[in-house]
Amino acid sequence: MTRNQLGIRLLLAVLGIAFGSSCMKKAGITAGPDFQKQVQEALINAKPGAVIELPEGKHDLDRTLSLSVENVTIRGKGMDKTILSFKNQKTGAAGMLVTSNGFTIEDVAIEDPKGDALKVNGANGVTIRRVRAEWTGGPNEKNGSYGMYPVQCTNVLIEDSVAIGASDAGIYVGQSKNIIVRRNRAEGNVAGIEIENSQDADVYQNTSTNNTGGLLAFNLPDLPEQRRECFLLGPLQRELSLANGTLVHVYGRQSHPGGRLRQRDSLAAERWHETYGTQNQEIIIGNGQSL
């Protein structure tokens, strides 16, 4: 075999591998009856840094999707185009359960799970972007408790997302640290947005309508994370767009020395309470033992 012939064979082999890899990449996850199997296998077999692309369409799932691999991105085609429907869910306490660091999900809808829509537990680095969590039958006490539910997490970003119809909170961040919740929409939940027992939470430019409570920030004494609180809440007029009035009501007392509750527009919580009186309870901020 001449040197030229060997070179040509090596070139063809390389091109063949590249072509095959390209074809495999293009195939990806496809819509159809085995969609759930494909997605769960992709989540189990993912390598750190993987991007899992979900196709457009409404995809039926009957059990929880779970992820434990670090630094994985799940990406759909849009919150109204890639829809994960758990309406016929048979097993699992959530639509999606994530327990790994460096998790990103974007451009996906999670509809009608039996429990929480998206729960992220104990992760460092959580990004939820352009995600819709919705119970499509409207508000109902039988709906799942939480739409987006990071708990015991660090470095959390929830932005440009939508939560509708949760029987507890549409967007809930609990026992967590370094949080940004911005430009989201919450409607028809018991609580639109809730920040609980967390540190350094920046919540701004959100729209909360037709919830029992629009924005709640609590420090409860019976949870494992008891910290000095620092809530940074955006200006009231930008924070909420309400259908039925606005109230800031302060519950409890300052119970942790050095604890802080701050508002960007520099209005003290007591001043908000005096200004808005006792109308509909739309914003509730609590810090102390007497909640």
QUIBEL-V386397 format. One record per residue. N is the residue number from 0. RES is the residue in one small letter. OMEGA is omega in whole degrees, -180 to 180 (* if undefined). NEAR is the number of other ideal C-beta (glycine too) atoms within 8 Angstrom. Layout:
n->[N	N]
res->[RES	RES]
omega->[OMEGA	OMEGA]
near->[NEAR	NEAR]
This chain:
n->[0	1	2	3	4	5	6	7	8	9	10	11	12	13	14	15	16	17	18	19	20	21	22	23	24	25	26	27	28	29	30	31	32	33	34	35	36	37	38	39	40	41	42	43	44	45	46	47	48	49	50	51	52	53	54	55	56	57	58	59	60	61	62	63	64	65	66	67	68	69	70	71	72	73	74	75	76	77	78	79	80	81	82	83	84	85	86	87	88	89	90	91	92	93	94	95	96	97	98	99	100	101	102	103	104	105	106	107	108	109	110	111	112	113	114	115	116	117	118	119	120	121	122	123	124	125	126	127	128	129	130	131	132	133	134	135	136	137	138	139	140	141	142	143	144	145	146	147	148	149	150	151	152	153	154	155	156	157	158	159	160	161	162	163	164	165	166	167	168	169	170	171	172	173	174	175	176	177	178	179	180	181	182	183	184	185	186	187	188	189	190	191	192	193	194	195	196	197	198	199	200	201	202	203	204	205	206	207	208	209	210	211	212	213	214	215	216	217	218	219	220	221	222	223	224	225	226	227	228	229	230	231	232	233	234	235	236	237	238	239	240	241	242	243	244	245	246	247	248	249	250	251	252	253	254	255	256	257	258	259	260	261	262	263	264	265	266	267	268	269	270	271	272	273	274	275	276	277	278	279	280	281	282	283	284	285	286	287	288	289	290]
res->[m	t	r	n	q	l	g	i	r	l	l	l	a	v	l	g	i	a	f	g	s	s	c	m	k	k	a	g	i	t	a	g	p	d	f	q	k	q	v	q	e	a	l	i	n	a	k	p	g	a	v	i	e	l	p	e	g	k	h	d	l	d	r	t	l	s	l	s	v	e	n	v	t	i	r	g	k	g	m	d	k	t	i	l	s	f	k	n	q	k	t	g	a	a	g	m	l	v	t	s	n	g	f	t	i	e	d	v	a	i	e	d	p	k	g	d	a	l	k	v	n	g	a	n	g	v	t	i	r	r	v	r	a	e	w	t	g	g	p	n	e	k	n	g	s	y	g	m	y	p	v	q	c	t	n	v	l	i	e	d	s	v	a	i	g	a	s	d	a	g	i	y	v	g	q	s	k	n	i	i	v	r	r	n	r	a	e	g	n	v	a	g	i	e	i	e	n	s	q	d	a	d	v	y	q	n	t	s	t	n	n	t	g	g	l	l	a	f	n	l	p	d	l	p	e	q	r	r	e	c	f	l	l	g	p	l	q	r	e	l	s	l	a	n	g	t	l	v	h	v	y	g	r	q	s	h	p	g	g	r	l	r	q	r	d	s	l	a	a	e	r	w	h	e	t	y	g	t	q	n	q	e	i	i	i	g	n	g	q	s	l]
omega->[-179	179	179	180	179	179	-180	180	178	179	179	179	179	179	180	178	-179	180	180	179	179	-180	179	-179	-178	-179	175	178	-176	176	179	-175	179	-180	-178	179	179	-176	-178	176	178	179	180	-174	-177	173	177	-178	-177	172	-179	-177	178	-176	175	177	175	-171	-178	177	-178	176	-177	168	-177	180	178	179	-175	173	178	176	172	-173	175	-179	-179	-176	175	-178	177	-173	174	-176	178	-176	-180	-178	-179	-177	178	-178	-180	171	178	179	-177	180	-175	179	174	-176	175	172	-177	173	-179	170	174	-174	165	174	178	178	178	179	-178	178	177	-172	172	-176	173	-177	-178	176	176	-171	178	178	175	173	-172	167	-165	179	-179	-178	-179	-178	179	176	175	-173	-170	175	175	-162	172	-180	-178	-179	176	179	-176	174	173	-176	173	-176	-175	176	-174	166	179	-180	172	-177	176	176	-178	172	-175	174	-173	-174	178	-170	169	175	-172	174	178	176	179	-179	176	176	170	171	179	180	-179	175	-171	176	-176	-175	176	178	179	-173	-174	177	175	176	-177	-176	173	169	173	173	-176	-178	-179	176	-173	165	-174	-174	-172	177	-175	-179	175	-173	166	-172	171	178	176	-175	-178	179	-173	-176	177	-174	-172	170	-166	178	-171	172	-173	174	166	-179	-178	176	171	-177	178	-172	-178	-180	-180	178	-176	173	-172	176	-176	-177	172	175	176	-179	179	179	176	-179	180	-176	-171	172	-173	177	-178	-175	-176	176	-177	-180	-177	178	178	-174	-171	180	*]
near->[3	5	5	6	8	9	8	8	8	8	8	8	8	8	8	8	8	8	8	8	8	8	8	7	7	6	6	7	10	8	7	5	3	6	13	12	7	10	13	10	8	11	13	7	6	11	6	9	6	11	7	13	8	13	11	8	8	5	12	9	13	9	9	11	13	10	14	6	12	8	10	17	9	11	12	15	8	9	13	6	10	15	11	14	11	13	8	7	14	5	6	11	7	14	17	14	12	14	10	12	8	11	15	11	13	13	12	15	13	14	14	10	13	7	10	13	17	16	14	13	11	6	15	8	9	14	9	14	13	9	16	13	17	14	13	8	7	7	8	9	4	4	11	14	10	13	18	15	15	16	13	8	15	9	9	12	10	14	12	7	16	11	18	14	14	18	12	10	16	18	15	17	16	15	10	15	10	8	14	10	15	13	6	15	10	18	13	8	18	9	14	18	17	16	15	14	11	15	10	9	15	10	17	13	7	17	9	16	13	6	15	6	13	13	16	14	15	13	15	9	9	3	10	4	9	8	10	8	12	10	12	12	12	13	9	13	4	7	14	14	5	11	4	6	7	12	12	13	10	10	10	11	7	7	10	11	3	5	11	8	12	8	13	9	6	4	9	6	11	7	8	14	11	7	8	9	7	4	8	8	9	15	16	13	15	13	15	12	7	6	9]
